[in-house]
């Protein structure tokens, strides 16, 4: 009890001297730890991000161990493991909204760049089709849109056979079909 009271005294001394302990607010993580119990478990990115305040707090506390006036607290803090590299990797790899960052891995970055390049190429092909003089009489509206996650062009319903492709949707008026060439 005396040792614990002395620890509290050291903490109060730090606070009265204006030294920030650096413990950040964090939610109860016990439900996430339960999810991690079985080996090879997987958690969602936002659940992983919820560890950042705990890891930041550990890093901040570890900095206090060299304070001369807190012998008992320094002894406790010397056993603290901070896992700064894990915290940094989480911050680099998972965005604030829970999405996976391009910086998560070089391979992911490369794949996403290829996807962007292909998307740009698809858009370019569709724009050329919209500007093709032979196809203009068959096109309902001169814009590219998306249906079912696919880029499509609006084609007059009675001209659907003139532009080969997959029909992904039909307008409410049934005058337009949305074709993925």
N, C-alpha and C positions, 0 to 999 in steps of 0.2 A: 504494500500500500504506500509506504514511504517513497519507494522508487517511482511509482506511478505519479505521486504528488509532485515529486521533484521534476519529472518529465513535463507535467502541466506547468510548473513554475518556469521552466526553461522556455516553453512555448509562449507563455504570457510575457516573458521578458523580451523575446523577439518581437512580439506584437507591440509592446510598449515602446520599443526602440524604433518602431516604424519599419521593421524588416518584414517584407512580405514572405509568407510561407509558401505561397504559390499553389495552393491546392485549388484546382478548378472544380466547378460544380459538375457532377456527373450523376447519371441515372443509375438505379440499381441494375447491375449487369448479371445477376444470378440466373435469370432465365436464359441468357445467352450462353453462360457457362454450362448450363444443363444441356443445351443443344449441342455443345461441343464434346460432350462426354464420349459418345461412341467414336472410336477411331475412324478416321477418314470422313468425319462430318463436314458439312458445308454450311456456311451462314451467308446471309445476304450482305451486299456491300454496305448498306446503311448500318447494319448490325456491327460490322467490322469497324466502321467509322466511329461508332459509339464508344470505342475503347480509347480514342484520342485524348479526351480530357483526363482519363486515368493515367495514361502514359505521360502526358504533359505534366501532371501533378508529380509523378515519380521523378521526372527529370528536374523539376523545380526544387523538390525536396532534397534531392541528392546534392544540389549546389550548396545547401545549407550546412553540410557535414563539416566544412572547414571553419565554421564560426567558432570562435574560441570560448564563448560563454555558454555553450550548450554541450557539455561532455556526454551526458546520458543520451540526448537526442542524436548526437553525432555517432555514437556507438550503434544506435538503432539504424540510422541512415546508411551506415557503411555496409549493411547487409542488403540494402535495397537494390534491386536489379531494375534498370530503367527501360531497356529495350528500345532505345532511341532509333536504331536502324529499322525496326518494325514500324514504329510510329511514322518515320519519314516515308517508308515505302507505302503505307496506307494513304498518307496525305498526297503522295505523288500519283498513286494509282486510282484512287477513288475520289471523284468530284463531290462537292458539297451536296449535290442533288442525288447522289448514289450511283451516278453513271460511271462507267469505267473510262478512265482517261486514256488518250492516245499514248501518254507517257508510261503507261503500265508495262509495256514491253516493246522492244524494237519491232518484233514480228507483228504485233497488233497495229502499230503505227503504219507499217508497210502495207498491211492488208487494207486498212482504212483508206490509205492514199490510193491504192488500186481501185477500191470501190468508188471513190470520188472521181477518179479518172474515167472509169467505165460509165458512171452516171452522166458525166459531162459529154462523153461520146454518144450515149443514147439520146441525150437531149439535142445534141447537134444533128443527129440523123433525123429525128422527128421534126426539128425546125426546117431542115432541108425539104422534108416531105410537105410541110405546110406551105412552103414557098414554091413548090413544084407546079408549074403552069398546067400540066396535064391533070393533076389531082385537085386543083382549086375548085372545079365545079362540084366535086364530091364532098368537100369538107364543109361542115356546118359552121364551125367557129374556128378562128385561127389562133388557137392557143393550145398549149400542152397542159394536161391535167393528170390527176392520179386517181385510179380506181383499184381497189383491192391491192394496194401497195405497188401497182405497176403504172408506168407512164403510158398514157393513151392520148389519142387525138379524137376530137368530136367529128363524126362522119354522119352525113345525111343518111337516114335509115333506108331510103330507097336506093342508096349508092353503096351499101355495105359490101357488095360483091366486088366493087372496083378497087378497094384497098384490102389486100389480103392481110389477115391477122386474126387475133383472138378478140372476140367481143367480151368485154369485162362488165359492161353495164349498159342500160338503156335509160334514156331520160324519162321523166314523168309523162311527158307529152308523147312519147314513143317516136318523136321525130328525129332523135339523135341517138346514135349508138357510139359507144366509146371503145375504140379499137386500138389494140396493141399490135402494131405492124410486125 
